[in-house]
Amino acid sequence: MRLPRVVARAALIASLALIVVPGPAGSRVPSAPGAIDPSKFESVELGYVMTTMTTNPSNPDTASAGRLEIDAVLREPAPLAGDPAARPVGSVPAARVIVSSAWHLDSNISWYGPGFYGNKGACGLVPGGIQKDTVGVAHRTLPCGTKVTFRYNGRTVTTMVIDRGPYVAGRIWDMTHGLCVVLDHCFTGGGVYYRIG
């Protein structure tokens, strides 16, 4: 450590010690009671007149409706006479779907392609067979032609089920090479959101 740093730190510690260490502590001695000089005070006139109101307890017209006697009993107000009014009928708007289909996260999506090029796929929806640039997806049970939207890192692609698969436990989707290129997710893994419909 250099000497200027040591000196600067010592000066800082010393200045903090002066702030933190309190002065002599103790209690003050109470002062002796002194006499009050009446000549130091003056009288003040208030600018209003004070009046009092009284009620005649023998006259019920002057009694307050909310007055309570010492031995008074509090009671609930009497119920209204007759049947209560019917509840008004209001119009209820028809229910509408807020979210048609929710997004789901797939943590184990894969892609396929080489070795399958030229095959028409299990659905037969690709006339020339699956090629390197075919955009589609394989699913085991969804009907062929079902539209599915995938979202990954700001990219969203809507495609349809054109094949069956994947046949690996725990996987739901198998993208074609064309879809994985468009979605920029040509690896097996997660982070892809999907929704059906």
Secondary structure, 3 states (H helix, E strand, C coil): CCHHHHHHHHHHHHHHHHHHCCCCCCCCCCCCCCCCCHHHCCCCCCCCCCCCCCCCCCCCCCCCCCCCCCCCCCCCCCCCCCCCCCCCCCCCCCCCCCCCCCCEEECCEEEECCCCCCCCCCCCCCCCCCCCCCCCEECCCCCCCCEEEEEECCEEEEEEEEECCCCCCCCCCEEEHHHHHHHCCCCCECCEEEEEC
